[in-house]
Amino acid sequence: MTEREDHTQSPESGAVNRRAALTALGGAGLGAAGIVALGRAAAGASTTHGPTGPKPACVLAPEMVEGPYYLDYDLFRRDITEHKDGVPLILRATVVDATTCAPIPRAALDIWHCDALGEYSGYTAMGVGGANGGGPGGPGGGTPPTGTPTPPPGSPPPGGGGGHAEPTDKLTFLRGVQLTDRRGVVEFRTLYPGWYMGRAIHIHAKVHIGGKVVGRKYTGGHVAHTGQFFFDENVTERIAKLQPYAINTTHRTTLDEDGIYRNGGSAGLVTLRPLHKGPTTHGLLATIVVAVNPDATP
């Protein structure tokens, strides 16, 4: 099964390559206020200054629902784009012990998110933005939601609820695992996520402790944290006007409309900056601190 066989409308139709998308982004008026999403550290961690420089004041990151689209492929890789189109994003997370604020080396950060059109790998038959019904956000169109929507009968919970949806394909884009270094830092090369019905733009994440890498797979250990990362609305509004994001005509749920975000999601807001000084022709850097209890098995 190929990627295109799962679409009534190809995700490549009307899409532009990354260079063109970034050129458009650079002219979209993304000023400093739009790029720097928050003037605070994310995941419930603030920053104070000690004798040796910045020191995180840690607060345990809230547990959030896994959602129905997690697949335990445990693919060990930094670049998870698989040639998907969209605005390049470097996600840099720092995993620390919530009790001591010490970095946790060799913790595995496992992330997954939808592409610019709102499709998850493994579930592309559900259509752009879930337009075929029963997809990541249920049917497309309709009345914009004011909170976590009620899915149609027989469909999985919308993008963040419990349960698990059986995959429709064997694609693996925008899924991967990386180990933190001695500073607790891990990076992924990915894309700015798109959206689907009923959910604000987000990235799902799990922190695994105690496992190891065998070949190109992560195995063993236990899950110490399940959470979600969220994105500033000012940046999202501008990116949503670019191709291929603009192909997705599904109503885009804002942070204020997302019931999951309202129940603790603000602790997962990333800080966004251009990757380089000047125009954002090389994409964005998203940073976040994730404070966890390494012994927890929630």
C-alpha positions in Angstrom: 0.0 0.0 0.0 1.4 3.4 -0.9 0.8 6.7 0.7 -1.2 8.0 -2.2 -3.5 5.0 -2.3 -5.0 6.2 1.0 -6.1 9.6 -0.2 -9.0 10.8 -2.3 -7.0 14.0 -2.5 -3.2 13.5 -2.7 -1.3 15.3 0.1 1.1 16.4 -2.6 -1.5 18.2 -4.7 -1.0 21.9 -4.4 1.9 21.3 -1.9 5.2 23.2 -2.2 8.6 22.0 -1.2 10.1 23.0 2.1 12.3 25.8 0.6 9.2 27.4 -1.0 7.2 27.0 2.2 9.9 28.7 4.2 10.3 31.5 1.8 6.6 32.2 2.2 6.9 31.9 5.9 9.7 34.5 5.9 7.4 36.9 4.3 4.4 36.2 6.5 5.3 38.7 9.1 6.5 36.4 11.9 8.0 39.0 14.2 9.6 38.4 17.5 6.3 38.5 19.3 5.0 35.7 17.1 8.1 33.5 17.1 8.8 33.5 20.8 5.7 31.7 22.0 6.2 32.3 25.7 8.5 34.1 28.0 8.7 31.1 30.3 10.0 27.6 30.3 7.5 25.0 29.3 6.2 21.8 30.9 5.6 23.4 34.2 9.2 24.4 34.7 10.3 28.0 35.4 13.8 29.2 35.4 15.8 30.8 38.2 19.5 31.8 38.3 22.0 30.1 40.6 25.7 30.6 41.0 26.5 28.5 37.9 23.8 30.0 35.6 20.2 29.2 34.7 18.7 26.5 36.9 15.3 24.9 36.2 12.8 25.1 39.0 11.0 21.9 38.3 7.3 21.1 38.5 6.1 17.6 37.6 4.8 17.6 34.0 1.1 16.7 34.0 0.0 13.3 32.7 -2.1 13.6 29.5 -4.0 11.1 27.5 -2.1 8.9 25.1 -4.8 9.2 22.4 -5.9 6.4 20.0 -3.1 6.8 17.5 0.0 5.6 19.4 1.9 2.8 17.7 4.7 1.1 19.6 7.1 1.0 16.6 9.9 2.4 18.8 11.8 3.6 15.8 15.2 4.9 16.9 15.9 7.9 14.7 16.4 11.7 14.9 14.9 12.6 11.5 11.3 11.5 11.4 10.1 13.6 8.4 10.3 10.9 5.7 10.3 13.6 3.1 6.9 15.0 4.2 6.3 18.7 3.2 5.8 21.4 5.8 7.7 24.0 7.8 10.9 22.3 9.3 10.9 22.1 13.0 13.7 21.1 15.4 12.2 19.9 18.6 14.7 20.1 21.5 13.5 18.7 24.8 15.3 18.5 28.1 14.2 15.7 30.4 14.8 16.3 34.1 14.0 14.7 37.4 11.1 16.6 38.9 12.4 16.1 42.4 16.0 17.1 42.0 15.9 19.0 38.7 18.9 16.9 37.6 19.0 15.9 34.0 18.1 12.3 33.2 20.6 10.8 30.7 19.5 8.0 28.4 15.9 8.6 28.9 14.0 7.8 25.7 11.6 10.4 24.3 9.1 8.9 22.1 7.1 11.3 19.9 4.3 11.1 17.3 2.2 13.7 15.6 0.1 14.4 12.5 1.4 15.9 9.3 0.5 19.3 7.7 -2.8 17.8 6.5 -3.8 16.4 9.9 -3.0 12.8 9.0 -1.2 10.3 11.3 1.0 7.6 9.8 -0.8 4.3 10.3 -4.2 6.1 9.8 -4.0 7.9 6.4 -7.2 6.2 5.2 -9.1 8.4 7.5 -8.5 11.3 5.2 -7.3 14.9 5.4 -8.3 16.3 8.7 -10.3 13.2 9.4 -12.6 14.1 6.6 -13.6 10.5 5.8 -15.3 10.2 9.2 -14.1 8.3 12.3 -10.6 9.8 11.7 -8.4 11.6 14.0 -11.0 14.2 14.6 -14.2 12.6 13.3 -16.0 14.0 10.2 -14.7 17.2 8.7 -16.7 20.3 8.6 -19.6 21.0 10.9 -19.9 23.4 13.8 -16.6 24.5 15.3 -16.2 22.7 18.7 -16.2 24.6 22.0 -14.4 21.8 23.9 -13.5 18.2 23.5 -16.1 17.0 20.9 -18.3 14.0 21.1 -17.2 11.5 18.4 -19.7 9.8 16.1 -21.0 6.4 17.3 -18.4 3.7 16.9 -15.5 6.0 16.2 -12.4 6.3 18.4 -12.1 9.2 20.8 -11.0 12.4 19.0 -7.2 12.6 19.0 -6.7 12.6 22.7 -9.2 10.4 24.4 -8.8 6.9 25.7 -8.9 3.7 23.7 -6.9 2.7 20.6 -7.8 2.8 16.9 -6.6 -0.1 14.7 -4.2 1.2 12.1 -5.2 1.3 8.4 -1.7 1.3 6.9 2.0 0.5 7.7 3.4 4.0 7.2 5.7 5.4 9.9 6.2 9.2 9.1 6.5 11.6 12.1 7.1 8.9 14.7 10.4 8.2 16.4 12.4 7.7 19.6 15.7 9.3 20.7 17.8 9.0 23.9 18.7 12.0 26.0 22.4 12.9 26.3 24.2 13.5 29.6 22.5 16.9 29.9 19.1 15.3 29.5 18.7 16.8 26.0 17.2 15.2 23.0 16.5 16.6 19.5 14.2 15.6 16.7 14.1 16.9 13.1 10.4 17.0 12.3 7.8 19.4 10.9 5.4 21.9 12.3 2.3 19.8 12.9 -1.0 20.3 11.2 -4.5 19.9 12.7 -7.6 17.7 12.6 -11.1 18.1 13.8 -11.5 18.7 17.5 -7.9 19.1 18.6 -5.5 22.1 18.8 -2.1 21.6 17.2 0.0 19.3 19.3 2.8 16.6 19.5 2.3 13.5 21.6 5.2 12.3 23.8 6.2 9.5 26.1 9.2 9.3 28.3 10.6 5.8 28.7 13.2 5.0 31.4 15.6 2.0 31.7 15.4 0.6 28.2 18.1 0.2 25.5 18.6 0.5 21.8 18.9 -2.7 19.9 19.7 -2.1 16.2 17.3 0.7 15.2 14.7 -0.1 17.8 14.2 1.0 21.4 13.2 -1.8 23.7 12.5 -2.5 27.4 12.2 -0.1 30.3 9.0 1.5 31.5 6.9 4.5 30.6 7.4 7.2 33.3 5.4 10.0 31.6 2.8 10.5 28.8 2.2 14.1 27.7 1.5 16.5 24.9 3.3 19.6 23.6 1.4 22.6 22.3 2.1 25.5 20.0 1.5 29.3 20.2 -1.6 30.5 18.3 0.2 33.6 16.8 2.7 31.3 15.0 0.1 28.8 14.0 -2.2 31.4 12.4 0.6 32.4 10.1 1.8 28.9 9.3 -1.8 27.8 8.6 -1.9 30.1 5.6 1.1 28.4 3.9 1.1 25.4 1.6 0.6 22.5 2.2 -1.2 23.4 5.5 -3.7 25.6 3.6 -5.0 22.5 1.8 -6.6 21.3 5.0 -10.0 23.1 5.2 -11.0 21.3 8.4 -11.9 23.8 11.1 -8.7 24.4 13.1 -9.5 24.1 16.8 -7.6 26.8 18.9 -6.0 26.2 22.2 -8.9 27.9 24.0 -11.3 25.5 22.2 -9.4 22.4 23.1 -10.7 20.7 26.2 -7.5 18.7 26.7 -5.4 21.8 26.5 -7.6 23.5 29.1 -7.0 20.6 31.5 -3.3 21.2 32.1 -2.1 21.6 28.5 -0.6 25.0 29.1 2.3 23.3 31.0 3.2 21.8 27.6 3.6 25.0 25.6 6.8 25.0 23.7 9.0 28.1 23.2 9.5 28.8 19.5 12.4 30.7 17.9 13.9 30.9 14.4 16.6 28.4 13.8 18.9 31.2 12.7 19.1 35.0 13.0 17.2 36.9 10.4 14.3 35.5 8.2 13.0 32.2 9.2 14.2 30.6 6.0 15.5 27.6 7.8 12.6 26.7 10.0 11.9 26.9 13.7 13.3 25.6 16.9 10.9 24.4 19.6 12.3 23.9 23.1 10.6 22.4 26.2 11.6 21.1 29.6 9.9 17.9 30.7 10.1 17.2 34.4 9.2 13.6 35.3 9.4 11.2 38.1 11.7 8.5 36.7 10.4 5.9 39.0 6.7 6.5 38.1 4.7 4.0 36.1 1.5 5.9 35.4 
